[in-house]
Every structure is written in structure tokens, then in C-alpha cells.
Amino acid sequence: MNIFLIFAGFLSALAALMHIGCIYFGAPWYRFFGAGEQMAQLAEQGSSKPALITSGIVLMLCIWSAYAFSAAGFITKLPLLKTALTLITLIYTARGVAGFFFINNPMGRSSEFWFWSSVICLSFGFVHFIGLKQQWANL
């Protein structure tokens, strides 16, 4: 079992749980995690839009978690493992890098949101990359 990929799976699962918290706890959590005032206001108004968008993110993060666990040998082997995990690693890394370009023009979010979410995504991408590199021959 690959400890980096197990950790990567837990990181994505934790991110999914935090997004579930946003759905459950509503506007205060959307605000705290920097989703933007519009999302928070929609949640306060009882709109289903924030929950639907956030549910999509939760689903994606759960799938990503499963792929990391699968590549680690923690659960059964999923299809297209190399391709999926490579894409997941690239997406986390690209999102991390791209976010830094929005710090000076945050588009409805705070500069702090873009900074910290970018650091988090880059960290997730780095953990995935190390685990993927170590496990590549076994996938």
C-alpha cells in the first residue's frame, strides 16, 4: 500500500466532508470557506443552487478519493486508474497554480480565499504526484 496515495484519498475525502458541511450549515460555512457572497445569499434565501453546485463538487471529490485509495491498493482496482489519477493530479496542480492569478482580481471571492485554496490544491496535487510516481509501475 502506498501511504502517499492513502493520504491523498483522505485529503479528498476530507474536502468532500467540508463541502457537505457547507450544504448542511449553509451561508455561514459558504462565507467562511470563501465560496462568495452570492452563494451565501442564495443559501440564505433557500435556493437549491448552492447545494446542487456543492453536491457536484462533493461527488467529484468522492470519486477522486476512491481513485487515490484504489491506486494505493486500499480498495479494489478501478478502471482507467493511471489516466484518472494523472488527470486528478494535474487538475489539483493546475487549480493551485491558476488560483494565484486571481489574488489581485478575486471575482467575488477574497484574496485570502484564492491564496489558501491555491496552497491547499497545490499540496493535494503534490501528495498525489509523489504517490502516483511511486506507484506508477504497479498501476
The first five atom37 places (N, CA, C, CB, O) and aatype in JSON, in Angstrom:
{
  "aatype": [12, 2, 9, 13, 10, 9, 13, 0, 7, 13, 10, 15, 0, 10, 0, 0, 10, 12, 8, 9, 7, 4, 9, 18, 13, 7, 0, 14, 17, 18, 1, 13, 13, 7, 0, 7, 6, 5, 12, 0, 5, 10, 0, 6, 5, 7, 15, 15, 11, 14, 0, 10, 9, 16, 15, 7, 9, 19, 10, 12, 10, 4, 9, 17, 15, 0, 18, 0, 13, 15, 0, 0, 7, 13, 9, 16, 11, 10, 14, 10, 10, 11, 16, 0, 10, 16, 10, 9, 16, 10, 9, 18, 16, 0, 1, 7, 19, 0, 7, 13, 13, 13, 9, 2, 2, 14, 12, 7, 1, 15, 15, 6, 13, 17, 13, 17, 15, 15, 19, 9, 4, 10, 15, 13, 7, 13, 19, 8, 13, 9, 7, 10, 11, 5, 5, 17, 0, 2, 10],
  "atom_mask": [
    [1, 1, 1, 1, 1],
    [1, 1, 1, 1, 1],
    [1, 1, 1, 1, 1],
    [1, 1, 1, 1, 1],
    [1, 1, 1, 1, 1],
    [1, 1, 1, 1, 1],
    [1, 1, 1, 1, 1],
    [1, 1, 1, 1, 1],
    [1, 1, 1, 0, 1],
    [1, 1, 1, 1, 1],
    [1, 1, 1, 1, 1],
    [1, 1, 1, 1, 1],
    [1, 1, 1, 1, 1],
    [1, 1, 1, 1, 1],
    [1, 1, 1, 1, 1],
    [1, 1, 1, 1, 1],
    [1, 1, 1, 1, 1],
    [1, 1, 1, 1, 1],
    [1, 1, 1, 1, 1],
    [1, 1, 1, 1, 1],
    [1, 1, 1, 0, 1],
    [1, 1, 1, 1, 1],
    [1, 1, 1, 1, 1],
    [1, 1, 1, 1, 1],
    [1, 1, 1, 1, 1],
    [1, 1, 1, 0, 1],
    [1, 1, 1, 1, 1],
    [1, 1, 1, 1, 1],
    [1, 1, 1, 1, 1],
    [1, 1, 1, 1, 1],
    [1, 1, 1, 1, 1],
    [1, 1, 1, 1, 1],
    [1, 1, 1, 1, 1],
    [1, 1, 1, 0, 1],
    [1, 1, 1, 1, 1],
    [1, 1, 1, 0, 1],
    [1, 1, 1, 1, 1],
    [1, 1, 1, 1, 1],
    [1, 1, 1, 1, 1],
    [1, 1, 1, 1, 1],
    [1, 1, 1, 1, 1],
    [1, 1, 1, 1, 1],
    [1, 1, 1, 1, 1],
    [1, 1, 1, 1, 1],
    [1, 1, 1, 1, 1],
    [1, 1, 1, 0, 1],
    [1, 1, 1, 1, 1],
    [1, 1, 1, 1, 1],
    [1, 1, 1, 1, 1],
    [1, 1, 1, 1, 1],
    [1, 1, 1, 1, 1],
    [1, 1, 1, 1, 1],
    [1, 1, 1, 1, 1],
    [1, 1, 1, 1, 1],
    [1, 1, 1, 1, 1],
    [1, 1, 1, 0, 1],
    [1, 1, 1, 1, 1],
    [1, 1, 1, 1, 1],
    [1, 1, 1, 1, 1],
    [1, 1, 1, 1, 1],
    [1, 1, 1, 1, 1],
    [1, 1, 1, 1, 1],
    [1, 1, 1, 1, 1],
    [1, 1, 1, 1, 1],
    [1, 1, 1, 1, 1],
    [1, 1, 1, 1, 1],
    [1, 1, 1, 1, 1],
    [1, 1, 1, 1, 1],
    [1, 1, 1, 1, 1],
    [1, 1, 1, 1, 1],
    [1, 1, 1, 1, 1],
    [1, 1, 1, 1, 1],
    [1, 1, 1, 0, 1],
    [1, 1, 1, 1, 1],
    [1, 1, 1, 1, 1],
    [1, 1, 1, 1, 1],
    [1, 1, 1, 1, 1],
    [1, 1, 1, 1, 1],
    [1, 1, 1, 1, 1],
    [1, 1, 1, 1, 1],
    [1, 1, 1, 1, 1],
    [1, 1, 1, 1, 1],
    [1, 1, 1, 1, 1],
    [1, 1, 1, 1, 1],
    [1, 1, 1, 1, 1],
    [1, 1, 1, 1, 1],
    [1, 1, 1, 1, 1],
    [1, 1, 1, 1, 1],
    [1, 1, 1, 1, 1],
    [1, 1, 1, 1, 1],
    [1, 1, 1, 1, 1],
    [1, 1, 1, 1, 1],
    [1, 1, 1, 1, 1],
    [1, 1, 1, 1, 1],
    [1, 1, 1, 1, 1],
    [1, 1, 1, 0, 1],
    [1, 1, 1, 1, 1],
    [1, 1, 1, 1, 1],
    [1, 1, 1, 0, 1],
    [1, 1, 1, 1, 1],
    [1, 1, 1, 1, 1],
    [1, 1, 1, 1, 1],
    [1, 1, 1, 1, 1],
    [1, 1, 1, 1, 1],
    [1, 1, 1, 1, 1],
    [1, 1, 1, 1, 1],
    [1, 1, 1, 1, 1],
    [1, 1, 1, 0, 1],
    [1, 1, 1, 1, 1],
    [1, 1, 1, 1, 1],
    [1, 1, 1, 1, 1],
    [1, 1, 1, 1, 1],
    [1, 1, 1, 1, 1],
    [1, 1, 1, 1, 1],
    [1, 1, 1, 1, 1],
    [1, 1, 1, 1, 1],
    [1, 1, 1, 1, 1],
    [1, 1, 1, 1, 1],
    [1, 1, 1, 1, 1],
    [1, 1, 1, 1, 1],
    [1, 1, 1, 1, 1],
    [1, 1, 1, 1, 1],
    [1, 1, 1, 1, 1],
    [1, 1, 1, 1, 1],
    [1, 1, 1, 0, 1],
    [1, 1, 1, 1, 1],
    [1, 1, 1, 1, 1],
    [1, 1, 1, 1, 1],
    [1, 1, 1, 1, 1],
    [1, 1, 1, 1, 1],
    [1, 1, 1, 0, 1],
    [1, 1, 1, 1, 1],
    [1, 1, 1, 1, 1],
    [1, 1, 1, 1, 1],
    [1, 1, 1, 1, 1],
    [1, 1, 1, 1, 1],
    [1, 1, 1, 1, 1],
    [1, 1, 1, 1, 1],
    [1, 1, 1, 1, 1]
  ],
  "atom_positions": [
    [[0.84, -1.19, 0.0], [0.0, 0.0, 0.0], [0.88, 1.25, 0.0], [-0.95, 0.0, 1.22], [1.93, 1.29, 0.64]],
    [[0.42, 2.24, -0.73], [1.18, 3.47, -0.88], [0.61, 4.53, 0.07], [1.13, 3.97, -2.35], [-0.53, 4.97, -0.08]],
    [[1.42, 4.93, 1.04], [0.97, 5.85, 2.08], [0.6, 7.22, 1.52], [2.05, 6.0, 3.14], [-0.33, 7.86, 2.01]],
    [[1.32, 7.68, 0.49], [1.0, 8.99, -0.1], [-0.37, 8.98, -0.76], [2.08, 9.4, -1.11], [-1.12, 9.94, -0.65]],
    [[-0.69, 7.89, -1.47], [-1.99, 7.82, -2.12], [-3.11, 7.59, -1.12], [-1.99, 6.7, -3.16], [-4.23, 8.07, -1.33]],
    [[-2.84, 6.88, -0.04], [-3.84, 6.75, 1.03], [-4.1, 8.13, 1.64], [-3.38, 5.73, 2.13], [-5.25, 8.51, 1.85]],
    [[-3.04, 8.85, 1.91], [-3.18, 10.21, 2.44], [-3.94, 11.1, 1.44], [-1.79, 10.83, 2.76], [-4.8, 11.88, 1.84]],
    [[-3.61, 10.98, 0.16], [-4.3, 11.75, -0.88], [-5.8, 11.43, -0.87], [-3.69, 11.44, -2.28], [-6.63, 12.33, -0.99]],
    [[-6.13, 10.15, -0.73], [-7.54, 9.76, -0.66], [-8.24, 10.38, 0.53], [0.0, 0.0, 0.0], [-9.38, 10.84, 0.42]],
    [[-7.57, 10.4, 1.67], [-8.15, 11.02, 2.86], [-8.28, 12.53, 2.7], [-7.31, 10.69, 4.09], [-9.24, 13.12, 3.2]],
    [[-7.34, 13.17, 2.02], [-7.43, 14.6, 1.79], [-8.66, 14.95, 0.94], [-6.15, 15.12, 1.12], [-9.4, 15.87, 1.26]],
    [[-8.86, 14.2, -0.13], [-10.04, 14.45, -0.98], [-11.33, 14.14, -0.21], [-9.98, 13.6, -2.27], [-12.32, 14.86, -0.36]],
    [[-11.31, 13.09, 0.59], [-12.5, 12.76, 1.4], [-12.78, 13.85, 2.42], [-12.31, 11.4, 2.11], [-13.94, 14.2, 2.66]],
    [[-11.75, 14.38, 3.03], [-11.92, 15.48, 3.98], [-12.49, 16.71, 3.29], [-10.58, 15.82, 4.67], [-13.38, 17.38, 3.82]],
    [[-11.98, 17.02, 2.11], [-12.51, 18.15, 1.35], [-13.99, 17.92, 1.02], [-11.69, 18.37, 0.06], [-14.79, 18.86, 1.06]],
    [[-14.35, 16.69, 0.68], [-15.75, 16.37, 0.4], [-16.61, 16.59, 1.65], [-15.89, 14.9, -0.09], [-17.7, 17.15, 1.56]],
    [[-16.11, 16.16, 2.8], [-16.86, 16.36, 4.05], [-17.04, 17.85, 4.37], [-16.13, 15.66, 5.22], [-18.09, 18.26, 4.86]],
    [[-16.04, 18.64, 4.1], [-16.15, 20.08, 4.35], [-17.19, 20.7, 3.42], [-14.78, 20.77, 4.17], [-17.91, 21.61, 3.82]],
    [[-17.27, 20.22, 2.21], [-18.29, 20.71, 1.28], [-19.69, 20.26, 1.72], [-18.0, 20.21, -0.15], [-20.66, 21.0, 1.57]],
    [[-19.78, 19.06, 2.26], [-21.07, 18.6, 2.81], [-21.47, 19.52, 3.97], [-20.98, 17.11, 3.29], [-22.64, 19.85, 4.13]],
    [[-20.49, 19.92, 4.77], [-20.75, 20.87, 5.86], [-21.32, 22.17, 5.33], [0.0, 0.0, 0.0], [-22.2, 22.76, 5.96]],
    [[-20.83, 22.64, 4.19], [-21.38, 23.87, 3.6], [-22.85, 23.69, 3.23], [-20.57, 24.26, 2.35], [-23.67, 24.58, 3.46]],
    [[-23.17, 22.53, 2.68], [-24.58, 22.27, 2.33], [-25.43, 22.24, 3.6], [-24.72, 20.92, 1.55], [-26.5, 22.85, 3.65]],
    [[-24.95, 21.55, 4.61], [-25.72, 21.35, 5.83], [-25.84, 22.64, 6.66], [-25.08, 20.26, 6.68], [-26.93, 22.99, 7.11]],
    [[-24.72, 23.33, 6.85], [-24.71, 24.51, 7.72], [-25.02, 25.81, 6.98], [-23.37, 24.63, 8.39], [-25.27, 26.84, 7.62]],
    [[-25.0, 25.78, 5.66], [-25.47, 26.9, 4.87], [-24.54, 28.1, 4.8], [0.0, 0.0, 0.0], [-23.32, 27.97, 4.79]],
    [[-25.16, 29.27, 4.75], [-24.47, 30.53, 4.46], [-23.22, 30.79, 5.31], [-25.42, 31.65, 4.65], [-22.21, 31.21, 4.76]],
    [[-23.27, 30.56, 6.63], [-22.04, 30.84, 7.4], [-20.83, 30.03, 6.91], [-22.28, 30.55, 8.88], [-19.71, 30.53, 6.88]],
    [[-21.08, 28.78, 6.55], [-19.98, 27.95, 6.06], [-19.54, 28.38, 4.66], [-20.38, 26.47, 6.04], [-18.35, 28.41, 4.37]],
    [[-20.49, 28.71, 3.8], [-20.12, 29.21, 2.47], [-19.25, 30.45, 2.61], [-21.38, 29.52, 1.62], [-18.26, 30.61, 1.89]],
    [[-19.62, 31.33, 3.53], [-18.83, 32.55, 3.75], [-17.45, 32.22, 4.32], [-19.58, 33.51, 4.69], [-16.43, 32.71, 3.83]],
    [[-17.42, 31.38, 5.35], [-16.16, 31.04, 6.0], [-15.17, 30.43, 5.01], [-16.4, 30.08, 7.16], [-13.98, 30.76, 5.04]],
    [[-15.64, 29.54, 4.15], [-14.76, 28.86, 3.21], [-14.56, 29.63, 1.91], [-15.3, 27.49, 2.9], [-13.9, 29.15, 1.0]],
    [[-15.15, 30.83, 1.84], [-14.85, 31.73, 0.73], [-15.57, 31.44, -0.57], [0.0, 0.0, 0.0], [-15.07, 31.78, -1.64]],
    [[-16.73, 30.82, -0.49], [-17.47, 30.48, -1.71], [-18.03, 31.72, -2.41], [-18.59, 29.53, -1.39], [-18.44, 31.64, -3.56]],
    [[-18.04, 32.83, -1.73], [-18.54, 34.06, -2.32], [-19.86, 34.47, -1.69], [0.0, 0.0, 0.0], [-20.66, 33.63, -1.28]],
    [[-20.07, 35.75, -1.64], [-21.27, 36.28, -1.01], [-22.53, 35.86, -1.75], [-21.2, 37.79, -0.93], [-23.58, 35.64, -1.13]],
    [[-22.45, 35.75, -3.06], [-23.63, 35.35, -3.84], [-24.09, 33.95, -3.44], [-23.32, 35.39, -5.35], [-25.29, 33.71, -3.29]],
    [[-23.16, 33.02, -3.28], [-23.53, 31.66, -2.86], [-24.14, 31.69, -1.46], [-22.29, 30.71, -2.89], [-25.13, 31.0, -1.19]],
    [[-23.55, 32.47, -0.58], [-24.06, 32.57, 0.79], [-25.47, 33.14, 0.79], [-23.12, 33.43, 1.65], [-26.35, 32.64, 1.49]],
    [[-25.69, 34.19, 0.01], [-27.02, 34.79, -0.04], [-28.05, 33.85, -0.65], [-26.97, 36.08, -0.84], [-29.19, 33.78, -0.19]],
    [[-27.66, 33.13, -1.69], [-28.58, 32.16, -2.28], [-28.95, 31.08, -1.26], [-27.95, 31.51, -3.53], [-30.11, 30.66, -1.19]],
    [[-27.98, 30.64, -0.47], [-28.25, 29.65, 0.57], [-29.2, 30.21, 1.61], [-26.94, 29.19, 1.24], [-30.11, 29.52, 2.07]],
    [[-29.0, 31.47, 2.0], [-29.89, 32.12, 2.97], [-31.32, 32.24, 2.43], [-29.35, 33.52, 3.33], [-32.28, 32.16, 3.19]],
    [[-31.44, 32.43, 1.13], [-32.76, 32.59, 0.52], [-33.45, 31.25, 0.27], [-32.62, 33.34, -0.79], [-34.59, 31.21, -0.21]],
    [[-32.78, 30.16, 0.58], [-33.37, 28.84, 0.4], [-33.25, 28.3, -1.01], [0.0, 0.0, 0.0], [-33.91, 27.32, -1.35]],
    [[-32.42, 28.92, -1.84], [-32.2, 28.45, -3.2], [-31.51, 27.08, -3.17], [-31.36, 29.47, -4.0], [-30.67, 26.82, -2.3]],
    [[-31.85, 26.23, -4.11], [-31.2, 24.93, -4.2], [-29.89, 25.0, -4.99], [-32.13, 23.93, -4.85], [-29.12, 24.04, -4.99]],
    [[-29.63, 26.12, -5.64], [-28.44, 26.25, -6.49], [-27.13, 25.98, -5.73], [-28.39, 27.64, -7.09], [-26.31, 25.21, -6.22]],
    [[-26.9, 26.59, -4.55], [-25.63, 26.3, -3.85], [-25.48, 24.83, -3.51], [-25.54, 27.13, -2.58], [-24.4, 24.26, -3.65]],
    [[-26.56, 24.2, -3.05], [-26.49, 22.79, -2.68], [-26.23, 21.91, -3.9], [-27.79, 22.36, -1.99], [-25.49, 20.93, -3.8]],
    [[-26.82, 22.24, -5.03], [-26.6, 21.45, -6.25], [-25.17, 21.58, -6.74], [-27.58, 21.89, -7.36], [-24.53, 20.59, -7.09]],
    [[-24.66, 22.81, -6.77], [-23.28, 23.03, -7.19], [-22.32, 22.32, -6.24], [-22.96, 24.54, -7.25], [-21.39, 21.63, -6.67]],
    [[-22.55, 22.49, -4.96], [-21.67, 21.9, -3.95], [-21.77, 20.37, -3.97], [-22.02, 22.43, -2.56], [-20.78, 19.69, -3.73]],
    [[-22.95, 19.84, -4.24], [-23.12, 18.38, -4.34], [-22.3, 17.82, -5.5], [-24.62, 18.03, -4.53], [-21.73, 16.73, -5.39]],
    [[-22.24, 18.56, -6.6], [-21.4, 18.14, -7.71], [-19.94, 18.08, -7.32], [0.0, 0.0, 0.0], [-19.22, 17.16, -7.71]],
    [[-19.5, 19.06, -6.55], [-18.12, 19.08, -6.07], [-17.88, 17.91, -5.12], [-17.8, 20.42, -5.36], [-16.84, 17.26, -5.18]],
    [[-18.85, 17.64, -4.24], [-18.74, 16.51, -3.3], [-18.6, 15.2, -4.07], [-19.98, 16.45, -2.35], [-17.74, 14.38, -3.75]],
    [[-19.44, 15.0, -5.07], [-19.38, 13.78, -5.88], [-18.01, 13.63, -6.54], [-20.48, 13.79, -6.95], [-17.41, 12.55, -6.5]],
    [[-17.52, 14.71, -7.13], [-16.22, 14.67, -7.79], [-15.12, 14.33, -6.79], [-15.92, 16.02, -8.47], [-14.26, 13.49, -7.07]],
    [[-15.13, 14.97, -5.62], [-14.11, 14.7, -4.61], [-14.17, 13.28, -4.09], [-14.25, 15.67, -3.46], [-13.13, 12.68, -3.8]],
    [[-15.36, 12.73, -3.96], [-15.51, 11.34, -3.53], [-14.94, 10.38, -4.57], [-16.99, 11.01, -3.27], [-14.28, 9.39, -4.22]],
    [[-15.19, 10.67, -5.83], [-14.62, 9.83, -6.9], [-13.1, 9.94, -6.88], [-15.18, 10.26, -8.3], [-12.4, 8.93, -7.01]],
    [[-12.6, 11.15, -6.72], [-11.15, 11.33, -6.67], [-10.55, 10.6, -5.48], [-10.79, 12.81, -6.59], [-9.47, 10.02, -5.59]],
    [[-11.23, 10.62, -4.36], [-10.77, 9.9, -3.18], [-10.72, 8.4, -3.47], [-11.69, 10.19, -1.98], [-9.74, 7.73, -3.13]],
    [[-11.76, 7.89, -4.09], [-11.8, 6.46, -4.42], [-10.66, 6.07, -5.35], [-13.15, 6.1, -5.07], [-10.05, 5.01, -5.19]],
    [[-10.36, 6.93, -6.33], [-9.25, 6.62, -7.24], [-7.91, 6.62, -6.52], [-9.22, 7.63, -8.39], [-7.06, 5.78, -6.81]],
    [[-7.7, 7.53, -5.6], [-6.44, 7.53, -4.84], [-6.36, 6.27, -3.98], [-6.34, 8.8, -3.95], [-5.31, 5.63, -3.92]],
    [[-7.46, 5.92, -3.3], [-7.46, 4.7, -2.49], [-7.24, 3.46, -3.36], [-8.79, 4.57, -1.73], [-6.54, 2.53, -2.95]],
    [[-7.81, 3.44, -4.55], [-7.65, 2.31, -5.45], [-6.2, 2.18, -5.91], [-8.57, 2.47, -6.66], [-5.63, 1.09, -5.9]],
    [[-5.61, 3.29, -6.3], [-4.21, 3.26, -6.74], [-3.27, 2.86, -5.61], [-3.8, 4.62, -7.28], [-2.21, 2.28, -5.85]],
    [[-3.66, 3.17, -4.38], [-2.84, 2.81, -3.22], [-2.96, 1.33, -2.87], [-3.24, 3.64, -2.02], [-2.16, 0.81, -2.1]],
    [[-3.94, 0.65, -3.45], [-4.17, -0.74, -3.11], [-5.06, -0.9, -1.89], [0.0, 0.0, 0.0], [-5.15, -1.99, -1.32]],
    [[-5.7, 0.17, -1.48], [-6.55, 0.2, -0.29], [-7.94, -0.35, -0.58], [-6.67, 1.63, 0.24], [-8.58, -0.94, 0.29]],
    [[-8.4, -0.15, -1.83], [-9.67, -0.73, -2.29], [-9.43, -1.38, -3.65], [-10.81, 0.37, -2.37], [-8.32, -1.31, -4.19]],
    [[-10.45, -2.0, -4.18], [-10.33, -2.71, -5.45], [-9.89, -1.78, -6.59], [-11.66, -3.36, -5.81], [-10.08, -0.56, -6.52]],
    [[-9.29, -2.36, -7.6], [-8.77, -1.57, -8.72], [-9.91, -1.02, -9.57], [-7.82, -2.43, -9.58], [-10.78, -1.77, -10.03]],
    [[-9.9, 0.29, -9.77], [-10.91, 0.97, -10.58], [-10.42, 1.08, -12.02], [-11.22, 2.37, -10.0], [-9.22, 1.0, -12.28]],
    [[-11.34, 1.25, -12.97], [-10.95, 1.35, -14.38], [-10.2, 2.65, -14.67], [-12.18, 1.26, -15.28], [-10.39, 3.67, -14.0]],
    [[-9.34, 2.58, -15.68], [-8.58, 3.74, -16.15], [-7.8, 4.42, -15.02], [-9.52, 4.75, -16.8], [-7.74, 5.65, -14.94]],
    [[-7.22, 3.62, -14.17], [-6.58, 4.11, -12.96], [-5.45, 5.1, -13.25], [-6.03, 2.95, -12.17], [-5.41, 6.19, -12.67]],
    [[-4.53, 4.74, -14.15], [-3.41, 5.64, -14.46], [-3.92, 6.96, -15.04], [-2.44, 4.98, -15.45], [-3.49, 8.04, -14.64]],
    [[-4.82, 6.85, -15.99], [-5.36, 8.05, -16.65], [-6.08, 8.94, -15.66], [-6.3, 7.66, -17.79], [-5.85, 10.15, -15.61]],
    [[-6.96, 8.35, -14.87], [-7.76, 9.13, -13.92], [-6.86, 9.79, -12.89], [-8.79, 8.23, -13.22], [-7.01, 10.98, -12.61]],
    [[-5.94, 9.05, -12.32], [-5.1, 9.62, -11.28], [-4.15, 10.69, -11.84], [-4.29, 8.52, -10.58], [-3.84, 11.67, -11.17]],
    [[-3.7, 10.5, -13.06], [-2.88, 11.53, -13.71], [-3.7, 12.81, -13.89], [-2.34, 11.03, -15.09], [-3.22, 13.9, -13.6]],
    [[-4.93, 12.68, -14.37], [-5.79, 13.84, -14.56], [-6.12, 14.52, -13.23], [-7.09, 13.43, -15.26], [-6.11, 15.75, -13.14]],
    [[-6.41, 13.73, -12.2], [-6.71, 14.29, -10.88], [-5.51, 15.1, -10.37], [-7.06, 13.15, -9.87], [-5.67, 16.21, -9.87]],
    [[-4.33, 14.53, -10.51], [-3.11, 15.21, -10.08], [-2.92, 16.51, -10.86], [-1.88, 14.3, -10.26], [-2.58, 17.55, -10.28]],
    [[-3.13, 16.45, -12.16], [-2.98, 17.65, -12.99], [-4.02, 18.72, -12.64], [-3.1, 17.28, -14.47], [-3.71, 19.91, -12.6]],
    [[-5.26, 18.29, -12.39], [-6.31, 19.25, -12.05], [-6.02, 19.94, -10.73], [-7.68, 18.55, -12.0], [-6.12, 21.17, -10.63]],
    [[-5.66, 19.16, -9.71], [-5.31, 19.78, -8.42], [-4.16, 20.78, -8.6], [-4.91, 18.7, -7.39], [-4.22, 21.9, -8.08]],
    [[-3.13, 20.38, -9.34], [-1.97, 21.24, -9.52], [-2.32, 22.48, -10.34], [-0.84, 20.47, -10.2], [-1.94, 23.59, -9.98]],
    [[-3.05, 22.3, -11.43], [-3.43, 23.44, -12.27], [-4.33, 24.4, -11.51], [-4.14, 22.95, -13.55], [-4.18, 25.62, -11.62]],
    [[-5.27, 23.87, -10.73], [-6.15, 24.73, -9.93], [-5.33, 25.51, -8.91], [-7.24, 23.9, -9.22], [-5.58, 26.69, -8.67]],
    [[-4.35, 24.85, -8.32], [-3.49, 25.52, -7.35], [-2.71, 26.67, -7.98], [0.0, 0.0, 0.0], [-2.65, 27.76, -7.42]],
    [[-2.13, 26.42, -9.13], [-1.36, 27.47, -9.81], [-2.28, 28.58, -10.3], [-0.57, 26.87, -11.0], [-1.98, 29.75, -10.1]],
    [[-3.38, 28.23, -10.93], [-4.3, 29.22, -11.51], [-4.86, 30.17, -10.45], [-5.45, 28.51, -12.22], [-5.04, 31.36, -10.72]],
    [[-5.13, 29.66, -9.27], [-5.71, 30.49, -8.23], [-4.86, 31.69, -7.85], [0.0, 0.0, 0.0], [-5.39, 32.73, -7.46]],
    [[-3.55, 31.54, -7.97], [-2.66, 32.66, -7.63], [-2.86, 33.85, -8.58], [-1.2, 32.2, -7.66], [-2.58, 34.99, -8.21]],
    [[-3.34, 33.58, -9.77], [-3.57, 34.66, -10.74], [-4.83, 35.48, -10.41], [-3.68, 34.08, -12.14], [-5.04, 36.55, -10.97]],
    [[-5.65, 34.97, -9.5], [-6.88, 35.66, -9.13], [-6.77, 36.45, -7.83], [-8.01, 34.67, -9.02], [-7.73, 37.09, -7.41]],
    [[-5.62, 36.42, -7.2], [-5.46, 37.11, -5.92], [-5.71, 38.61, -6.06], [-4.05, 36.87, -5.35], [-6.36, 39.22, -5.21]],
    [[-5.21, 39.21, -7.13], [-5.38, 40.66, -7.32], [-6.72, 41.02, -7.96], [-4.27, 41.19, -8.17], [-7.1, 42.19, -7.95]],
    [[-7.43, 40.05, -8.5], [-8.75, 40.25, -9.09], [-9.63, 39.08, -8.65], [-8.67, 40.37, -10.67], [-9.87, 38.17, -9.45]],
    [[-10.11, 39.09, -7.4], [-10.71, 37.89, -6.81], [-12.1, 37.49, -7.32], [-10.8, 38.09, -5.38], [-12.6, 36.43, -6.93]],
    [[-12.73, 38.28, -8.16], [-14.0, 37.92, -8.79], [-15.06, 37.41, -7.81], [-13.76, 36.86, -9.84], [-15.57, 36.3, -7.95]],
    [[-15.39, 38.22, -6.83], [-16.44, 37.86, -5.9], [-15.99, 37.05, -4.7], [0.0, 0.0, 0.0], [-16.78, 36.78, -3.79]],
    [[-14.75, 36.67, -4.68], [-14.19, 35.96, -3.54], [-13.12, 36.85, -2.94], [-13.62, 34.56, -3.95], [-12.84, 37.93, -3.46]],
    [[-12.53, 36.41, -1.86], [-11.48, 37.21, -1.24], [-10.11, 36.78, -1.76], [-11.53, 37.09, 0.29], [-9.93, 35.66, -2.25]],
    [[-9.15, 37.68, -1.64], [-7.77, 37.34, -2.0], [-7.26, 36.19, -1.13], [-6.85, 38.57, -1.85], [-6.51, 35.34, -1.58]],
    [[-7.7, 36.2, 0.13], [-7.31, 35.12, 1.05], [-7.83, 33.77, 0.58], [-7.82, 35.41, 2.47], [-7.14, 32.76, 0.67]],
    [[-9.08, 33.76, 0.06], [-9.63, 32.51, -0.47], [-8.74, 31.96, -1.57], [-11.07, 32.73, -1.01], [-8.38, 30.79, -1.56]],
    [[-8.38, 32.82, -2.53], [-7.57, 32.35, -3.65], [-6.19, 31.89, -3.19], [-7.42, 33.46, -4.7], [-5.67, 30.89, -3.69]],
    [[-5.6, 32.61, -2.23], [-4.29, 32.2, -1.74], [-4.35, 30.85, -1.06], [-3.73, 33.25, -0.79], [-3.62, 29.93, -1.42]],
    [[-5.23, 30.73, -0.05], [-5.26, 29.5, 0.74], [-5.79, 28.31, -0.07], [-6.12, 29.7, 1.97], [-5.27, 27.2, 0.07]],
    [[-6.79, 28.52, -0.89], [-7.28, 27.39, -1.69], [-6.22, 26.94, -2.7], [-8.59, 27.79, -2.43], [-6.14, 25.76, -3.03]],
    [[-5.42, 27.88, -3.18], [-4.34, 27.51, -4.1], [-3.26, 26.72, -3.38], [-3.74, 28.76, -4.73], [-2.76, 25.73, -3.91]],
    [[-2.9, 27.15, -2.19], [-1.9, 26.41, -1.41], [-2.41, 25.0, -1.12], [-1.58, 27.15, -0.08], [-1.66, 24.02, -1.23]],
    [[-3.67, 24.89, -0.75], [-4.27, 23.57, -0.45], [-4.27, 22.7, -1.69], [-5.72, 23.74, 0.09], [-3.86, 21.54, -1.64]],
    [[-4.74, 23.24, -2.82], [-4.78, 22.44, -4.05], [-3.39, 22.02, -4.51], [-5.47, 23.22, -5.16], [-3.2, 20.88, -4.95]],
    [[-2.42, 22.92, -4.41], [-1.05, 22.55, -4.76], [-0.52, 21.45, -3.84], [-0.13, 23.77, -4.69], [0.18, 20.53, -4.29]],
    [[-0.85, 21.53, -2.56], [-0.43, 20.49, -1.61], [-1.06, 19.15, -1.97], [-0.81, 20.88, -0.16], [-0.39, 18.12, -1.98]],
    [[-2.36, 19.17, -2.28], [-3.05, 17.94, -2.68], [-2.41, 17.38, -3.95], [-4.57, 18.21, -2.91], [-2.17, 16.18, -4.06]],
    [[-2.14, 18.25, -4.91], [-1.51, 17.81, -6.15], [-0.13, 17.22, -5.91], [0.0, 0.0, 0.0], [0.24, 16.22, -6.53]],
    [[0.63, 17.82, -5.01], [1.97, 17.32, -4.69], [1.91, 15.93, -4.06], [2.69, 18.29, -3.74], [2.68, 15.04, -4.43]],
    [[0.99, 15.74, -3.11], [0.84, 14.42, -2.46], [0.42, 13.38, -3.5], [-0.21, 14.49, -1.3], [0.94, 12.26, -3.52]],
    [[-0.51, 13.74, -4.37], [-0.93, 12.83, -5.44], [0.25, 12.5, -6.36], [-2.09, 13.44, -6.25], [0.45, 11.35, -6.73]],
    [[1.02, 13.52, -6.72], [2.14, 13.32, -7.63], [3.17, 12.35, -7.06], [2.81, 14.65, -7.95], [3.63, 11.43, -7.74]],
    [[3.53, 12.55, -5.81], [4.52, 11.65, -5.19], [3.98, 10.21, -5.14], [4.89, 12.13, -3.75], [4.67, 9.27, -5.51]],
    [[2.74, 10.07, -4.69], [2.15, 8.74, -4.64], [2.04, 8.1, -6.02], [0.0, 0.0, 0.0], [2.32, 6.91, -6.18]],
    [[1.63, 8.87, -7.0], [1.49, 8.36, -8.37], [2.85, 7.94, -8.91], [0.86, 9.42, -9.28], [2.97, 6.89, -9.54]],
    [[3.86, 8.76, -8.68], [5.21, 8.43, -9.15], [5.7, 7.13, -8.51], [6.2, 9.59, -8.83], [6.28, 6.28, -9.19]],
    [[5.48, 6.97, -7.22], [5.92, 5.77, -6.51], [5.17, 4.52, -7.0], [5.73, 5.94, -5.0], [5.74, 3.43, -7.07]],
    [[3.9, 4.68, -7.32], [3.04, 3.54, -7.62], [2.9, 3.26, -9.11], [1.68, 3.77, -7.03], [2.3, 2.26, -9.48]],
    [[3.44, 4.12, -9.96], [3.21, 4.07, -11.4], [3.38, 2.67, -12.0], [4.14, 5.04, -12.09], [2.51, 2.21, -12.74]],
    [[4.46, 2.02, -11.69], [4.75, 0.7, -12.28], [3.72, -0.37, -11.86], [6.15, 0.25, -11.88], [3.55, -1.37, -12.55]],
    [[3.06, -0.14, -10.75], [2.09, -1.13, -10.23], [0.66, -0.88, -10.69], [2.14, -1.15, -8.73], [-0.23, -1.66, -10.36]],
    [[0.42, 0.2, -11.43], [-0.94, 0.54, -11.84], [-1.31, -0.13, -13.15], [-1.09, 2.04, -11.95], [-2.43, 0.06, -13.64]]
  ]
}
